[in-house]
Amino acid sequence: MDGAIGEVRRLLASVVGSEIVDSLEDDQLFFNHGVVDSLHLVEIIEGFRSDLGVAVAGQDLSPENFGSISGMARFLKSRR
């Protein structure tokens, strides 16, 4: 598994649970499926900062960056 994909999957699992994350494809848009809500997003953003060392600004919060596992992995790689 790609390093950034694995990191995002671990972070997401800590927020919504590993059973849910294990059922997601990397490109699946999880907001459309009710997997992630706005409160989860706050936890994910905090996890990016505290666990992954990447700050997330308001303009970074787009469906392209935070709508799927692969989108979050691309964002993570672009900030490192």
KELUMTI-355288 format. One record per residue: residue number from 1; chain; x, y, z of N, C-alpha, C in turn. Coordinates in steps of 0.001 Angstrom, whole numbers, m for minus. Layout:
<num = NUM | chaine = A | nu = X | nv = Y | nw = Z | cau = X | cav = Y | caw = Z | cu = X | cv = Y | cw = Z>
...
This chain:
<num = 1 | chaine = A | nu = 846 | nv = m1194 | nw = 0 | cau = 0 | cav = 0 | caw = 0 | cu = 882 | cv = 1245 | cw = 0>
<num = 2 | chaine = A | nu = 501 | nv = 2208 | nw = m799 | cau = 1209 | cav = 3477 | caw = m888 | cu = 1323 | cv = 4107 | cw = 497>
<num = 3 | chaine = A | nu = 2455 | nv = 4721 | nw = 801 | cau = 2681 | cav = 5286 | caw = 2120 | cu = 1647 | cv = 6300 | cw = 2547>
<num = 4 | chaine = A | nu = 1362 | nv = 7277 | nw = 1691 | cau = 387 | cav = 8316 | caw = 2042 | cu = m1016 | cv = 7728 | cw = 2153>
<num = 5 | chaine = A | nu = m1353 | nv = 6793 | nw = 1274 | cau = m2670 | cav = 6129 | caw = 1343 | cu = m2797 | cv = 5414 | cw = 2689>
<num = 6 | chaine = A | nu = m1758 | nv = 4707 | nw = 3098 | cau = m1779 | cav = 3993 | caw = 4372 | cu = m1928 | cv = 4933 | cw = 5549>
<num = 7 | chaine = A | nu = m1208 | nv = 6053 | nw = 5509 | cau = m1313 | cav = 7035 | caw = 6594 | cu = m2724 | cv = 7612 | cw = 6688>
<num = 8 | chaine = A | nu = m3303 | nv = 7942 | nw = 5538 | cau = m4662 | cav = 8497 | caw = 5517 | cu = m5661 | cv = 7454 | cw = 6000>
<num = 9 | chaine = A | nu = m5507 | nv = 6209 | nw = 5560 | cau = m6416 | cav = 5140 | caw = 5998 | cu = m6342 | cv = 4955 | cw = 7518>
<num = 10 | chaine = A | nu = m5143 | nv = 4993 | nw = 8089 | cau = m4993 | cav = 4849 | caw = 9544 | cu = m5645 | cv = 6020 | cw = 10276>
<num = 11 | chaine = A | nu = m5424 | nv = 7231 | nw = 9778 | cau = m6025 | cav = 8412 | caw = 10397 | cu = m7546 | cv = 8342 | cw = 10303>
<num = 12 | chaine = A | nu = m8054 | nv = 8031 | nw = 9134 | cau = m9502 | cav = 7944 | caw = 8951 | cu = m10104 | cv = 6849 | cw = 9822>
<num = 13 | chaine = A | nu = m9406 | nv = 5726 | nw = 9947 | cau = m9894 | cav = 4631 | caw = 10795 | cu = m9974 | cv = 5065 | cw = 12256>
<num = 14 | chaine = A | nu = m9055 | nv = 5910 | nw = 12691 | cau = m9093 | cav = 6376 | caw = 14082 | cu = m10285 | cv = 7301 | cw = 14327>
<num = 15 | chaine = A | nu = m10841 | nv = 7871 | nw = 13260 | cau = m11977 | cav = 8786 | caw = 13381 | cu = m13306 | cv = 8059 | cw = 13192>
<num = 16 | chaine = A | nu = m13411 | nv = 7235 | nw = 12151 | cau = m14708 | cav = 6616 | caw = 11829 | cu = m14743 | cv = 5109 | cw = 12055>
<num = 17 | chaine = A | nu = m13593 | nv = 4504 | nw = 12371 | cau = m13545 | cav = 3065 | caw = 12617 | cu = m12947 | cv = 2293 | cw = 11456>
<num = 18 | chaine = A | nu = m12175 | nv = 1282 | nw = 11787 | cau = m11468 | cav = 523 | caw = 10751 | cu = m12409 | cv = m301 | cw = 9880>
<num = 19 | chaine = A | nu = m13541 | nv = m764 | nw = 10437 | cau = m14472 | cav = m1566 | caw = 9627 | cu = m15000 | cv = m727 | cw = 8466>
<num = 20 | chaine = A | nu = m15318 | nv = 521 | nw = 8745 | cau = m15834 | cav = 1410 | caw = 7706 | cu = m14750 | cv = 1699 | cw = 6677>
<num = 21 | chaine = A | nu = m13555 | nv = 2036 | nw = 7148 | cau = m12466 | cav = 2377 | caw = 6234 | cu = m12091 | cv = 1175 | cw = 5369>
<num = 22 | chaine = A | nu = m12089 | nv = m8 | nw = 5948 | cau = m11757 | cav = m1208 | caw = 5182 | cu = m12745 | cv = m1453 | cw = 4049>
<num = 23 | chaine = A | nu = m13962 | nv = m946 | nw = 4181 | cau = m14979 | cav = m1151 | caw = 3146 | cu = m14924 | cv = m95 | cw = 2045>
<num = 24 | chaine = A | nu = m14076 | nv = 921 | nw = 2185 | cau = m13994 | cav = 2018 | caw = 1213 | cu = m12919 | cv = 1766 | cw = 172>
<num = 25 | chaine = A | nu = m13231 | nv = 2101 | nw = m1067 | cau = m12225 | cav = 2163 | caw = m2124 | cu = m11489 | cv = 3493 | cw = m1975>
<num = 26 | chaine = A | nu = m10247 | nv = 3547 | nw = m2448 | cau = m9458 | cav = 4769 | caw = m2302 | cu = m10097 | cv = 5977 | cw = m2976>
<num = 27 | chaine = A | nu = m10792 | nv = 5777 | nw = m4100 | cau = m11384 | cav = 6892 | caw = m4843 | cu = m12855 | cv = 7126 | cw = m4521>
<num = 28 | chaine = A | nu = m13415 | nv = 6340 | nw = m3610 | cau = m14834 | cav = 6474 | caw = m3259 | cu = m15076 | cv = 7791 | cw = m2528>
<num = 29 | chaine = A | nu = m16087 | nv = 8520 | nw = m2967 | cau = m16439 | cav = 9797 | caw = m2330 | cu = m17265 | cv = 9503 | cw = m1090>
<num = 30 | chaine = A | nu = m16639 | nv = 9641 | nw = 79 | cau = m17299 | cav = 9171 | caw = 1290 | cu = m18345 | cv = 10116 | cw = 1848>
<num = 31 | chaine = A | nu = m18329 | nv = 11396 | nw = 1518 | cau = m19410 | cav = 12284 | caw = 1978 | cu = m20738 | cv = 11863 | cw = 1352>
<num = 32 | chaine = A | nu = m20680 | nv = 11387 | nw = 106 | cau = m21897 | cav = 10947 | caw = m588 | cu = m22525 | cv = 9730 | cw = 76>
<num = 33 | chaine = A | nu = m21745 | nv = 8987 | nw = 830 | cau = m22222 | cav = 7758 | caw = 1469 | cu = m22443 | cv = 7927 | cw = 2971>
<num = 34 | chaine = A | nu = m22310 | nv = 9151 | nw = 3472 | cau = m22551 | cav = 9405 | caw = 4884 | cu = m21499 | cv = 8830 | cw = 5815>
<num = 35 | chaine = A | nu = m20322 | nv = 8533 | nw = 5278 | cau = m19242 | cav = 7951 | caw = 6082 | cu = m18589 | cv = 9014 | cw = 6956>
<num = 36 | chaine = A | nu = m18408 | nv = 10210 | nw = 6394 | cau = m17752 | cav = 11311 | caw = 7094 | cu = m18727 | cv = 12479 | cw = 7155>
<num = 37 | chaine = A | nu = m18878 | nv = 13047 | nw = 8341 | cau = m19698 | cav = 14249 | caw = 8480 | cu = m18793 | cv = 15409 | cw = 8901>
<num = 38 | chaine = A | nu = m19385 | nv = 16547 | nw = 9149 | cau = m18588 | cav = 17741 | caw = 9448 | cu = m17791 | cv = 17599 | cw = 10742>
<num = 39 | chaine = A | nu = m18333 | nv = 16921 | nw = 11739 | cau = m17577 | cav = 16712 | caw = 12982 | cu = m16381 | cv = 15797 | cw = 12753>
<num = 40 | chaine = A | nu = m16563 | nv = 14759 | nw = 11941 | cau = m15439 | cav = 13892 | caw = 11588 | cu = m14362 | cv = 14697 | cw = 10865>
<num = 41 | chaine = A | nu = m14803 | nv = 15595 | nw = 9975 | cau = m13841 | cav = 16391 | caw = 9218 | cu = m12963 | cv = 17222 | cw = 10143>
<num = 42 | chaine = A | nu = m13548 | nv = 17774 | nw = 11199 | cau = m12759 | cav = 18536 | caw = 12175 | cu = m11692 | cv = 17631 | cw = 12795>
<num = 43 | chaine = A | nu = m12066 | nv = 16400 | nw = 13146 | cau = m11104 | cav = 15455 | caw = 13719 | cu = m10024 | cv = 15085 | cw = 12714>
<num = 44 | chaine = A | nu = m10398 | nv = 14919 | nw = 11460 | cau = m9435 | cav = 14581 | caw = 10411 | cu = m8433 | cv = 15718 | cw = 10232>
<num = 45 | chaine = A | nu = m8925 | nv = 16955 | nw = 10197 | cau = m8040 | cav = 18114 | caw = 10049 | cu = m7061 | cv = 18193 | cw = 11222>
<num = 46 | chaine = A | nu = m7569 | nv = 17959 | nw = 12425 | cau = m6689 | cav = 17954 | caw = 13602 | cu = m5669 | cv = 16819 | cw = 13505>
<num = 47 | chaine = A | nu = m6084 | nv = 15670 | nw = 13023 | cau = m5166 | cav = 14547 | caw = 12834 | cu = m4086 | cv = 14846 | cw = 11808>
<num = 48 | chaine = A | nu = m4443 | nv = 15555 | nw = 10745 | cau = m3435 | cav = 15957 | caw = 9764 | cu = m2359 | cv = 16788 | cw = 10449>
<num = 49 | chaine = A | nu = m2796 | nv = 17700 | nw = 11332 | cau = m1838 | cav = 18569 | caw = 12019 | cu = m1023 | cv = 17796 | cw = 13050>
<num = 50 | chaine = A | nu = m1712 | nv = 17099 | nw = 13947 | cau = m1025 | cav = 16491 | caw = 15084 | cu = m322 | cv = 15181 | cw = 14728>
<num = 51 | chaine = A | nu = m944 | nv = 14346 | nw = 13916 | cau = m373 | cav = 13030 | caw = 13613 | cu = 529 | cv = 13034 | cw = 12385>
<num = 52 | chaine = A | nu = 168 | nv = 13845 | nw = 11386 | cau = 894 | cav = 13813 | caw = 10117 | cu = 1762 | cv = 15044 | cw = 9893>
<num = 53 | chaine = A | nu = 1658 | nv = 16041 | nw = 10772 | cau = 2510 | cav = 17219 | caw = 10684 | cu = 2181 | cv = 18154 | cw = 9535>
<num = 54 | chaine = A | nu = 921 | nv = 18147 | nw = 9084 | cau = 518 | cav = 18980 | caw = 7954 | cu = m647 | cv = 19869 | cw = 8381>
<num = 55 | chaine = A | nu = m455 | nv = 21174 | nw = 8278 | cau = m1525 | cav = 22124 | caw = 8597 | cu = m2502 | cv = 22198 | cw = 7429>
<num = 56 | chaine = A | nu = m3768 | nv = 22331 | nw = 7749 | cau = m4827 | cav = 22439 | caw = 6743 | cu = m5485 | cv = 23803 | cw = 6901>
<num = 57 | chaine = A | nu = m5443 | nv = 24595 | nw = 5837 | cau = m6075 | cav = 25922 | caw = 5853 | cu = m7481 | cv = 25817 | cw = 5264>
<num = 58 | chaine = A | nu = m8281 | nv = 26831 | nw = 5515 | cau = m9658 | cav = 26842 | caw = 5027 | cu = m9765 | cv = 26629 | cw = 3527>
<num = 59 | chaine = A | nu = m8867 | nv = 27247 | nw = 2770 | cau = m8924 | cav = 27104 | caw = 1309 | cu = m8534 | cv = 25704 | cw = 835>
<num = 60 | chaine = A | nu = m7936 | nv = 24901 | nw = 1717 | cau = m7565 | cav = 23524 | caw = 1375 | cu = m8767 | cv = 22580 | cw = 1426>
<num = 61 | chaine = A | nu = m9839 | nv = 22998 | nw = 2090 | cau = m11000 | cav = 22126 | caw = 2308 | cu = m11891 | cv = 22088 | cw = 1072>
<num = 62 | chaine = A | nu = m11534 | nv = 21220 | nw = 167 | cau = m12312 | cav = 21036 | caw = m1057 | cu = m12605 | cv = 19552 | cw = m1226>
<num = 63 | chaine = A | nu = m13619 | nv = 19227 | nw = m2008 | cau = m13899 | cav = 17806 | caw = m2267 | cu = m12712 | cv = 17091 | cw = m2924>
<num = 64 | chaine = A | nu = m11939 | nv = 17827 | nw = m3711 | cau = m10764 | cav = 17219 | caw = m4347 | cu = m9737 | cv = 16791 | cw = m3305>
<num = 65 | chaine = A | nu = m9583 | nv = 17581 | nw = m2248 | cau = m8576 | cav = 17282 | caw = m1221 | cu = m9107 | cv = 16384 | cw = m106>
<num = 66 | chaine = A | nu = m10377 | nv = 16520 | nw = 247 | cau = m10890 | cav = 15818 | caw = 1424 | cu = m12158 | cv = 15015 | cw = 1161>
<num = 67 | chaine = A | nu = m12414 | nv = 14661 | nw = m89 | cau = m13610 | cav = 13896 | caw = m414 | cu = m13398 | cv = 12409 | cw = m531>
<num = 68 | chaine = A | nu = m12124 | nv = 12004 | nw = m586 | cau = m11801 | cav = 10582 | caw = m728 | cu = m10445 | cv = 10304 | cw = m94>
<num = 69 | chaine = A | nu = m10164 | nv = 9043 | nw = 95 | cau = m8865 | cav = 8642 | caw = 645 | cu = m7749 | cv = 9053 | cw = m304>
<num = 70 | chaine = A | nu = m7918 | nv = 8799 | nw = m1594 | cau = m6865 | cav = 9154 | caw = m2551 | cu = m6678 | cv = 10666 | cw = m2630>
<num = 71 | chaine = A | nu = m7764 | nv = 11442 | nw = m2508 | cau = m7638 | cav = 12897 | caw = m2503 | cu = m6855 | cv = 13396 | cw = m1306>
<num = 72 | chaine = A | nu = m7129 | nv = 12825 | nw = m139 | cau = m6385 | cav = 13223 | caw = 1062 | cu = m4920 | cv = 12811 | cw = 942>
<num = 73 | chaine = A | nu = m4645 | nv = 11660 | nw = 342 | cau = m3257 | cav = 11219 | caw = 167 | cu = m2506 | cv = 12152 | cw = m776>
<num = 74 | chaine = A | nu = m3151 | nv = 12570 | nw = m1862 | cau = m2513 | cav = 13525 | caw = m2789 | cu = m2224 | cv = 14838 | cw = m2072>
<num = 75 | chaine = A | nu = m3199 | nv = 15326 | nw = m1284 | cau = m3004 | cav = 16562 | caw = m532 | cu = m1833 | cv = 16403 | cw = 441>
<num = 76 | chaine = A | nu = m1805 | nv = 15297 | nw = 1156 | cau = m725 | cav = 15036 | caw = 2114 | cu = 638 | cv = 15075 | cw = 1413>
<num = 77 | chaine = A | nu = 751 | nv = 14378 | nw = 299 | cau = 2028 | cav = 14353 | caw = m443 | cu = 2403 | cv = 15743 | cw = m945>
<num = 78 | chaine = A | nu = 1421 | nv = 16538 | nw = m1351 | cau = 1720 | cav = 17868 | caw = m1893 | cu = 2210 | cv = 18826 | cw = m812>
<num = 79 | chaine = A | nu = 1901 | nv = 18554 | nw = 444 | cau = 2280 | cav = 19427 | caw = 1548 | cu = 3559 | cv = 18999 | cw = 2252>
<num = 80 | chaine = A | nu = 4094 | nv = 17892 | nw = 1838 | cau = 5323 | cav = 17419 | caw = 2493 | cu = 6544 | cv = 17764 | cw = 1690>
